[in-house]
Amino acid sequence: MKDKYKLKLLAVLMVLLSIANVLWGSLDIPIKDVWQILCGNEIEGHPAWSIIVLQGRVPQMLTALLTGTALGTCGLLLQTAFRNPLAGPSILGIDSGANLGVAIVLLLLGGTASIGSLTIGGHLLVVVAAMVGALTIMALLMLLSRLLRSQVMLLITGVIISYVTGSVIQLLNYSATEQGVHSFVIWGMGNFASVGIERLPIFCTLSCIGLLLALLLIKPLDALLLGDRYAENLGIRIGRVRQMLLLVTGLLTATTTAFCGPISFIGLAVPHLARLTLGTSYHRMLMPATMLIGANLALACNLLSTLPRDGSIIPISVITPLIGAPVVLHVILKNKAS
């Protein structure tokens, strides 16, 4: 009952932070006027405010909420599967694949690509490149998971993939133009505002599919906590669970990285915050708590990013390490002490 009460408090906090993300932003718009806009009224003399609130703040709030939920869930899945408290969405190299895809587009192709008479450029090309890069690495990992029986070896393979893609990106940086390098650096800082109203439906659809699939893994993950042999005795097919886990983490990581850029530390820190909050390792309660805390953390970071209040936004990847790093340090020191 106590855990359910904590989950309700986290849900209430998520609603409050969501409202705060719509009411406050990088531009100072009176709260009463924001409310009028949400009710369908235009503010006389300020027609742009409606666009800022409805096409800027609302999609940005939904993007932050789903991204935090997705990355926190990925971290929980990977930490349970690999029995490693420092496992996160970046550990398998899937986000590195997204980085490589974007690097090829921005550093090698100059931000445009032609397929026959069709030329694609801008943010759409960046999203497509990141998605293709991430899904390619995911497909490779799913193939290797059939060959590698050990999860530790699969983990090491993911780290190796990250190093290889990182080397290729550095090589592309070396020979790229100044504009290409600048565009890649800006993308790499992460941004919840990059998902506009027109791209929000596809982003929400992919994220929700991944999260629903993650909820289906609650029972197998609880069985894995007791060991592979015990899980097999319960009728859990370990190989199929591993494939499903890779599919879910790959889909969620690919989606969030493609649309928002690399967001660091949320996936790594959130599962530990959920365990500290509930004091349990069982996923029936831990999974919802992780989703809620991930959403709350991302919404809080998005709110902090608007603090300059002069129209500018602090990059998300500047803020998330300030919150996530102390949590990770606490986990390291706790494990060392035990």
N, C-alpha and C positions, 0 to 999 in steps of 0.2 A: 504493500500500500504506500509505503514511503517513497519507493522508486516511481510509482505512478504519479505521486504528487510532484516530484521533481520534474518529471516529463511535462506535466501540465504547466509548471512555472516556466520551463524552457520554451514551451509553445507560446505562452503569453508574451515572453520576452521577444520572441521572433516576430509576433504581430506588432509589438510596440516599435521595434527597430525597423520593420518594414514601413510603418507609417512615418517614422522619423526620416527615413531615406527619401520619401516623397515630399515631405513638408520642408526639408532643408536641403540645400544644394550649394554648388559653387557660386551661384548668383543669388542675391538677396531678393526673394519674392515674399511679400507678407503672407503669413499663414492663412489669414482669412481669404486672401485672393487665391491661394492654392486650393483651398476647400471649394471655392466657387467654381474653379476650373474643373475640379473632379466631379462636381455636380452638373457639368455640362454648360456652364455659363462662360462667356468671354469677358475679359477685363477691358473696359473701355480705355483706349489710349495705349494699351500694352498687348497687342495681338500676338507677339512672339512668346509671351509667357505661357500660353496654352500649348504651344509646340514644345517648349522646354519641359513642361510638367508631363504632358501626355506622351510625347515621343522621345523624351530624354530621361526624366527621373523614373517614371514607372517601368519602362523596359530595363533600365539600369538596376533598379531594385530587384526585379524578378531574376535578372541575370546573376546578380550577386548571391541571391538566395539559393538558386539551383546549383551554381558553381560550388559554393561552400558545402552544400549537401552532398554533391557528387564527389568532390575531392576527399571529404571526410570519410565517406563510405568506402572509397577506393583504399584509403589508408588502413581502415579496419579490416577489410578483406585480406589485404596483403600481409598485415602483421599477424593475423590468425593463421593464414595459409603457410607462411614461412617461419612461424614461431620466432619472429624477429621484431623486437620493439622499435627498431629504427627503420623498418621497411615503410616505403611510401610510394605514391603513384609514379615517381620518377625512377624508382629502383629497377624496373624492368626495361627501361630505355624507350618506353612508348612516347613520352613527351619529347625525348631526344629525336625520335623520328619526325615528330611534328616540327621541331626546330629546324631539322635538316631540310624538310620540304619547303619551309618558308625561306630559309637561307638560299636555296637554289633559285627560288623565284626572285627574291629581292637583290641578292648579291651576284648571281650569275646571269639571270635573264633581264635584270633591270626593272622588274615589276610588271612586265607584260609577257604574255605567251600567246602564240598563234597556233591554231589547229585548222589547217586548210585556210579558208577565207575568214574564219572566226577568230577574233582577237579578244582575249580576256585580260583584264587588268584590275587594279585597285584592290579593295578589301575582299571582294569576292574571290579573286585569284589566291590571295593569302589564305583564306579559309579553306579553299579547295586543296591547296598545296599542303597545308598543315594536316588536314584530314587524311589525305592520301599517304603522307609520310607516316603518320601515327598508325593507320590501319595496316600499312605494309609491315611495320615492325610487329604489330600484333599478330598478323598472319604467320610471320616467321616464328614467333614465340610459340604459337599454337602448334605449328609443325614440329618444332624442337621438343615440345612437351610430350609428344608421342614417342620420341627417341630417348629422352632423358628421364629416367625413373626418379632421380633424386631432385627434390625441390631446391636443395642447396645449389646444385649444378645449374638449374634453370635461373636461379637468382644471380649466380656468377656470370652466366651468359648475358643476362640483362645489363649488368654492370659493364661488361666488355663492349656490348653494343653501344652503350652511352659514350664510352671512351672513343670508339671508332667514329661515331657520328660527330662527336665534339671535334675530333681532329680534322674531319672533312670541312666542318663549318669554319674552323680556324684558317684552313687553306683557302676557302672561298673569301673570307674576310681579307686575307692578304692581297688578293688580286682584284677586289671589288672597288667600285667608285665610292667617293665620299658620301654621295647621296644614298647609295645602296646600304652602306654601313650604318648611316644615321637612321634610315627607315627600319633596319633590322634591330637596332638597339632600342628604338622606341617601341616596337612590337614586343620585344623581350621583357619590357618593364611590366606588362600586364595591364589590362584595362577592362573594367566591367561595362564601360560606356560604348564599347565597340559593337555590341549587339543592338542594332537599331530595331525599330518597330517592324520592319519588313522581314528581318531575319529571326525575330523572336519565336515565331511558330515552329520552325525547324529545330531551333536550339532547344526549346521546351520539350518537343516531341522526343528527340534523341535522349535528352537527359532523363525524362520520365520513364522511358523504356528501360534504360540502364538501371535506374533506381528500383523499378518494379522487379527486375530480374535479380537484383541484389537481395531484396526481401525474400525471394524464393530460396535463397541460400542460407537462411537463418538456421534451419534444422541441421543441415550437413556441417555447417561451421561449428555448431555446438558439439557435434559428434567428434569433429577433428580435434577439439580441445583435449579430448581424452585419449588421443593417439590414433594412428592410422588403422592399427589392427582392431581396436575397439569399434571404430567407425565401420570397418568392413563387416564385422560381426553383426552390426545393426542393419546391414543391407545397404550401406552407403557405397556407391561406386566411386572410389577415389579418383580414378582417371577422368571420369565424366565431370566430377566436381571441379577438378583442376582446369579442364577445358572451359567450363562455364565461368569460373572465376576469371580466367584470362579474358574471356569475351566481355564480361561486365566491366572489369577495370580498363580494358582497352577501349571500349566504347565510351565510357565516361571520361577517361583521360583525353582521348582523341577529341571529343566534343568540346570540353572546356578549354583545352589548349588551342584548338583551331579557332574558336570564336573569341577567346579572351586573352590569349597569349599564356606563357608559363606563369602559373601562380604558385609561389613557393611556400612551404612549411605548413599550409593548412592541412593537407593530407597526412602529414607526419605527426602533427601536434594534436589534432582534434580527437583521434581515438583515445589518447592518453588523458585528455581533459574529461572525456566521457567516462573512462574507468575511474578517475579520481572523484567524479561527481556521484556516480552510482555505487562504486565499490564492488562491482561485479564484472566477470568476464563472459557471462552468458549473453548471447546475441539477441535473445528475445526482448530484452530491455536495452541492451547496449547499442544495437543497431538504430533504433529510433532516437536514442540520446545522441549518438554520433551525428545523425542527420540534422537534428535540431541545433546542436552546438556548432556544427560546420556552417549551417545557415546563419546563425547568430554572429559567428566570428567574421564571416565574409561581409555581412551587412554592417557590422561595426567598423570594419576596415574601410568599406566604401564610404561610410559617413565621415570617418577621419580624413579620407582623401580629399574632401571638399573644404577642409578647414581654412585654406587661404582666403576664401570668400571673395576672390577678385576675378572669378571666371576660370581660373586655372585649377588643375587637379593633380594631386600628388600621386605618382605611380603606385599601384597596389603592391607590387613586389618590393617597394621600399618599406611599406608598413608591416606586411605579414611576418617578415623575419623578426621584427621587434617584439611581436607577440609570441610567435612560435618557437624562437630560439631558447628563451628561458624554460619553456616546457620540455623541450628535448634535452637541455642540460640537466634539468631535474631528474629525468628518466635515466640518463647516463650515470649520474651520481648515486641514484637510488640503487641501480643494478650493481654498481661497484661496491656499495656498502653491504649489500646482501651476499 
